[in-house]
């Protein structure tokens, strides 16, 4: 078993431990399939399992950035929870709960604007850091 597994690995009525707060990746493809398949709605689905908790958390955060930080944006909730595989190995599962009925009109546009601002701030910060490093190296 590698560091990450993809697929519809497990289902449950809710994300274990309670509810937590997608171009071209396997995770995006899986989330899009969940959105498109009403039989997968209103249940928690583990779409990936990771050997490292930090990798699972990072993947969940990227999906939140892409699809919305709460269910009002696209009807999706992303969370990570420790799971035990059939062979007894502890891993971190990346869970998605999909309920399109939770979408609030206008939240998608609001989310996209907020992400644009976040990315611009990040770019500015990275530029400042690069300039400061360059200045320190030449001093």
Buried (B, 14 or more C-beta within 10 A) or exposed (E): EEEBBBEBBBEEEBBBEEBBEBEEBEBBBBBEBBBEEEEBBBBBBBBBBBBEBEBBBBBBEBBBBBBBBBBBBBBBBBBBBEBEEEEEEEBBBBBBBBEBEBBEEEBBEEBEEBBEEEEEEEEEEEEEEEEEEEEEEEE
